[in-house]
């Protein structure tokens, strides 16, 4: 995938993330990498205001969009541990433009019967199969006017290079202080797995948790009271290297970042030490993209008084539904995330005596924080989310 396509997809992830404000649910997870290619394919067949708005949301010209979508989806399918798929289901008799159809990425092709129950069953089977059962239903609203469904599915599974140890305990302060938490802890001599960046909403601390598939998860903690969207936005800027960050090996002693302490201690071995504490979490979200139609360039495309996609079909088409179902799970052994996005078009032991003085850092994610799953090579953000409620202690 080209750097320009990655940057464009990441910009959409950032804009979507900074719009998030915790509404009192356990948290959220969103996957703009699943939305961006579908918007690009729609832009390829759009005209007028719909084409202009989609171009603005995509950040690339509409004439380049289909090629960029194919390239991105092909690159995603080559990422180890990541399943990526697309599908198109059209109502029987709907004339699809040959050039647009030929430009679609390889994927499922199906026919909508017009019977909502029958069609929903087939779409749900596709969603479940393409995500390994993580997402069991296609997030689409089918009506008698539905003319086609364009969908993407992403499913990511990875194992940590160094697993966490599971324990339980209480946070020192903050909104989780009075709750028994499912804590995860691990230590490493690589101090710079934790870094601090300074964004518009204040400093953020980032912990890089390395996966075995070329995808890593970065936990992002802001100052108490900092907005979730601002914290996530700064985190995205840092992991994509648009915002500089400093590793713990170079940070001043004391508390140089949220949840982070750095100091010098006596130790038996002459090596630095980083201890990281976090919580297990499982977050799910349902997104109606049309609630933020402007963000996704879909305002004009929703107007059913006229057609907006002559490059897709000679029949007038408008967007009637655009939704995403997503989930993310973070545990001692690894991480998994999945998202299905669909657009529906409608008519209209005792240690030895310490001998050395070494640098010691400790970071704790024991209050609400963000997370980002990032492809290590390209820096494409595959999933972004927020943990407002931790998991529960079992057993």
C-alpha positions in Angstrom: 0.0 0.0 0.0 1.3 3.5 -0.8 2.2 6.0 1.9 -0.5 8.3 0.4 -3.2 5.7 0.9 -2.1 4.9 4.4 -2.0 8.6 5.3 -5.5 9.1 3.9 -7.0 6.2 5.8 -5.3 7.3 9.0 -6.7 10.8 8.6 -10.2 9.3 8.6 -9.3 7.2 11.6 -8.1 10.4 13.4 -11.1 12.5 12.5 -13.5 9.7 13.6 -11.5 9.1 16.8 -11.4 12.7 18.0 -15.2 13.0 17.6 -15.6 10.3 20.2 -16.9 11.3 23.7 -17.7 8.5 26.1 -21.5 8.3 26.5 -21.4 6.1 29.6 -20.9 2.8 27.8 -18.0 0.4 28.5 -16.0 2.0 25.6 -15.8 1.9 21.9 -13.8 0.5 19.0 -13.8 1.7 15.4 -12.1 0.6 12.2 -11.8 3.3 9.6 -9.6 0.9 7.6 -12.8 -1.0 6.9 -14.8 2.1 6.0 -12.3 3.9 3.8 -12.2 1.4 0.9 -16.0 1.3 0.7 -16.2 5.1 0.5 -13.5 5.0 -2.2 -15.5 2.5 -4.3 -18.6 4.6 -3.9 -16.7 7.7 -4.9 -15.5 6.0 -8.1 -19.1 5.7 -9.2 -20.5 9.0 -7.8 -21.1 12.4 -9.4 -22.0 15.9 -8.4 -22.0 16.9 -4.7 -21.8 13.3 -3.5 -18.5 12.8 -5.5 -17.1 16.0 -4.1 -18.0 15.2 -0.5 -16.6 11.7 -0.8 -13.4 13.1 -2.2 -13.1 15.4 0.8 -13.7 12.5 3.3 -11.2 10.3 1.5 -8.5 12.8 1.0 -7.7 11.7 -2.5 -9.3 12.4 -6.0 -12.3 10.2 -6.9 -10.6 9.1 -10.1 -7.8 7.5 -8.0 -10.1 6.0 -5.4 -11.0 2.6 -6.8 -7.4 1.8 -7.4 -6.4 2.9 -3.9 -9.2 0.8 -2.4 -8.1 -2.3 -4.3 -4.5 -1.7 -3.3 -5.3 -1.2 0.4 -7.5 -4.3 0.6 -4.9 -6.4 -1.2 -2.3 -5.2 1.3 -4.5 -5.9 4.3 -5.0 -9.5 3.1 -1.2 -10.0 3.2 -0.9 -8.9 6.8 -0.3 -12.0 8.9 -3.1 -12.6 11.4 -5.5 -10.3 9.5 -8.4 -11.5 7.4 -9.8 -9.0 5.0 -12.7 -9.5 2.6 -15.3 -7.5 0.6 -18.6 -8.4 -0.8 -21.3 -7.1 -3.1 -24.9 -8.2 -3.3 -27.2 -6.7 -5.9 -30.9 -7.0 -6.4 -31.7 -9.2 -9.4 -32.2 -7.1 -12.5 -30.2 -4.1 -11.2 -28.0 -3.0 -14.1 -24.4 -2.5 -12.8 -21.9 -0.5 -14.8 -19.4 -2.9 -16.3 -16.4 -0.6 -15.7 -17.3 -0.1 -12.0 -18.0 -3.8 -11.4 -14.7 -4.8 -13.1 -12.9 -2.4 -10.8 -14.1 -4.0 -7.6 -11.6 -5.9 -5.5 -11.9 -9.7 -5.6 -14.6 -10.9 -3.2 -18.0 -12.4 -2.7 -20.7 -11.6 -5.3 -24.3 -12.4 -4.5 -27.9 -11.6 -5.4 -30.5 -10.0 -3.1 -33.8 -11.7 -3.5 -35.9 -8.9 -2.0 -37.0 -11.1 0.9 -35.4 -9.3 3.9 -35.3 -12.5 6.1 -33.6 -14.6 3.4 -31.2 -11.9 2.4 -30.3 -11.1 6.0 -29.5 -14.8 6.7 -27.1 -15.0 3.8 -25.4 -11.7 4.7 -25.0 -12.8 8.4 -23.4 -16.1 7.3 -20.9 -14.1 5.3 -20.1 -11.7 8.1 -19.6 -14.6 10.6 -17.4 -16.7 8.2 -15.2 -13.8 7.3 -14.5 -12.8 10.9 -14.2 -16.3 12.4 -17.4 -15.8 14.3 -16.3 -12.6 16.0 -19.1 -10.6 14.2 -22.2 -12.7 13.7 -24.5 -10.3 11.9 -24.2 -8.0 9.0 -24.8 -4.4 10.2 -27.2 -3.4 7.5 -30.8 -2.3 7.3 -32.6 -4.1 4.5 -35.8 -2.8 3.1 -37.9 -3.6 0.0 -36.1 -0.6 -1.6 -32.6 -2.0 -1.0 -30.8 -2.3 -4.4 -27.3 -3.4 -3.3 -25.1 -4.0 -0.3 -21.4 -3.3 -0.4 -19.5 -4.6 2.6 -16.1 -5.2 4.1 -14.9 -7.5 6.9 -11.7 -7.3 8.9 -10.6 -9.8 11.6 -7.3 -9.5 13.4 -5.9 -12.0 15.8 -2.4 -11.8 17.3 -0.3 -13.2 20.2 2.0 -11.1 22.3 5.7 -11.8 21.9 5.9 -11.6 25.7 2.6 -12.5 27.4 1.3 -10.7 30.5 0.8 -12.3 33.9 -2.7 -12.2 35.1 -3.5 -11.0 38.6 -6.1 -8.7 40.3 -5.9 -5.6 42.4 -7.1 -2.1 42.9 -6.2 1.2 41.2 -4.6 3.8 43.4 -6.8 6.6 42.3 -9.4 7.5 39.6 -12.8 6.2 38.6 -11.8 2.5 39.0 -10.2 3.0 42.5 -12.9 1.1 44.4 -13.1 -1.8 42.0 -11.3 -5.1 41.9 -9.6 -5.1 38.5 -8.5 -7.9 36.2 -4.9 -6.7 36.1 -2.2 -7.7 33.6 1.4 -7.1 34.3 4.8 -7.7 32.6 8.3 -6.4 32.8 11.0 -5.8 30.2 14.5 -4.2 30.0 13.3 -2.3 26.9 12.5 1.1 28.5 11.5 2.7 25.3 8.4 0.4 24.9 6.8 3.3 26.8 7.0 6.8 25.4 5.5 10.2 26.1 4.1 12.7 23.5 2.6 16.1 23.9 -0.5 16.8 21.9 -3.1 19.7 21.9 -5.0 18.1 24.8 -1.8 17.6 26.9 0.7 14.9 27.4 -0.1 11.3 26.6 1.8 8.1 27.6 2.0 5.3 25.1 2.9 1.7 25.8 3.8 -0.5 22.8 2.7 -4.1 23.1 4.4 -6.1 20.4 2.5 -8.8 18.5 3.7 -11.8 16.6 2.2 -10.9 13.2 3.6 -7.5 12.4 0.8 -5.7 14.2 1.3 -4.1 17.5 -1.1 -2.6 20.0 -0.4 0.8 21.6 -2.2 1.7 24.8 -2.7 5.5 25.2 -3.2 7.3 28.5 -4.0 11.0 28.9 -4.1 13.3 31.9 -7.1 12.8 34.3 -10.0 14.6 32.7 -8.5 14.9 29.3 -11.1 14.2 26.5 -11.1 10.7 25.1 -11.1 12.1 21.5 -8.1 14.4 22.2 -6.1 11.5 23.8 -6.8 9.2 20.9 -6.0 11.9 18.4 -2.6 12.5 20.0 -2.0 8.8 20.2 -2.6 8.4 16.5 -0.3 11.3 15.7 2.4 9.7 17.8 2.2 6.1 16.5 2.1 7.4 12.9 5.1 9.7 13.7 3.3 12.9 12.9 3.9 13.9 16.5 7.3 13.4 18.2 7.6 11.2 21.3 10.3 10.5 23.8 11.2 7.1 25.2 11.5 6.4 28.9 15.3 6.0 28.6 15.5 9.7 27.9 12.7 11.1 30.0 13.5 13.0 33.2 13.0 11.2 36.5 9.8 11.7 38.4 6.4 11.6 36.7 7.2 12.7 33.1 3.9 11.4 31.7 0.4 10.3 32.7 0.5 7.1 34.7 4.3 6.9 34.4 7.0 7.1 37.0 10.8 7.0 36.3 13.6 6.8 38.8 16.9 5.2 39.8 17.0 2.1 42.0 19.5 -0.4 43.2 19.4 -3.7 41.4 21.3 -7.0 41.2 21.8 -6.8 37.4 23.1 -3.8 35.4 20.1 -3.4 33.2 17.1 -1.0 33.2 13.6 -2.2 33.9 10.1 -1.3 32.8 7.1 -2.7 34.5 3.7 -2.2 32.8 0.3 -2.7 34.4 -3.0 -2.6 32.5 -6.4 -4.3 32.5 -8.0 -6.9 30.3 -10.8 -5.5 28.3 -13.5 -6.5 25.9 -15.3 -3.6 24.1 -17.9 -3.7 21.3 -19.6 -1.0 19.4 -22.3 -0.4 16.8 -21.8 2.7 14.6 -24.4 4.3 12.4 -22.2 6.2 10.0 -25.0 8.3 8.8 -25.2 10.0 12.2 -21.9 11.6 11.2 -22.6 11.7 7.5 -20.5 14.8 7.0 -17.4 13.1 8.5 -17.8 10.3 6.0 -18.7 12.4 3.0 -22.2 11.0 2.8 -24.5 13.9 3.3 -25.4 14.5 -0.3 -25.4 10.7 -1.1 -28.3 10.2 1.4 -30.7 12.5 -0.6 -33.2 10.1 -2.1 -34.8 12.7 -4.3 -32.2 11.9 -7.0 -29.5 9.4 -7.9 -25.8 10.0 -7.1 -24.0 7.0 -8.5 -24.4 7.0 -12.3 -21.0 5.3 -12.5 -22.4 2.3 -10.6 -25.8 1.9 -12.3 -28.1 3.6 -14.7 -30.8 3.2 -12.0 -30.9 6.2 -9.6 -29.2 5.2 -6.3 -28.8 6.8 -2.9 -27.3 5.6 0.4 -30.0 4.3 2.7 -27.8 2.6 5.4 -24.1 2.8 6.4 -23.2 0.9 9.6 -20.3 -0.8 11.3 -20.2 -3.5 14.0 -16.8 -3.8 15.7 -15.2 -5.4 18.7 -11.8 -5.6 20.4 -10.4 -7.9 23.1 -7.2 -7.5 25.0 -5.9 -10.3 27.3 -2.8 -11.8 28.8 -1.9 -13.8 25.7 -3.0 -11.6 22.9 -5.4 -9.3 21.1 -8.2 -9.7 18.6 -10.4 -7.3 16.8 -13.0 -7.5 14.1 -15.3 -5.2 12.2 -17.9 -5.6 9.5 -18.9 -2.5 7.6 -21.8 -2.3 5.2 -23.3 0.3 2.9 -26.8 -0.3 1.5 -27.9 1.6 -1.5 -31.6 2.1 -2.1 -33.8 3.6 -4.8 -34.0 7.1 -4.1 12.3 -15.9 44.6 15.3 -14.1 47.4 17.5 -11.8 45.3 21.2 -11.3 45.8 22.3 -8.0 47.4 21.8 -5.2 44.9 25.1 -4.0 43.3 24.0 -1.6 40.6 22.1 1.6 40.2 19.7 1.3 37.2 16.9 3.2 35.7 13.5 1.9 36.6 10.2 2.9 35.0 6.6 1.9 35.8 3.5 2.6 33.9 -0.1 2.0 35.0 -3.2 2.0 32.8 -5.7 1.7 35.6 -8.2 4.4 34.6 -9.9 5.0 31.2 -7.5 4.8 28.3 -7.3 4.4 24.5 -5.8 1.7 22.3 -4.6 1.5 18.7 -3.8 -1.6 16.7 -1.1 -0.5 14.2 0.6 -2.4 11.3 4.2 -2.1 12.2 5.6 -1.6 8.7 3.1 0.8 7.1 1.9 2.5 10.3 -1.7 2.0 9.1 -4.1 2.1 12.1 -6.2 -1.0 11.8 -8.4 -0.3 14.9 -8.8 2.5 17.4 -10.8 2.5 20.6 -11.4 3.6 24.1 -11.8 1.6 27.4 -14.2 3.3 29.7 -15.0 0.2 31.7 -12.5 -2.6 32.4 -13.2 -6.3 32.3 -14.4 -8.2 35.4 -12.4 -10.5 37.7 -13.4 -14.1 37.1 -12.8 -17.2 39.2 
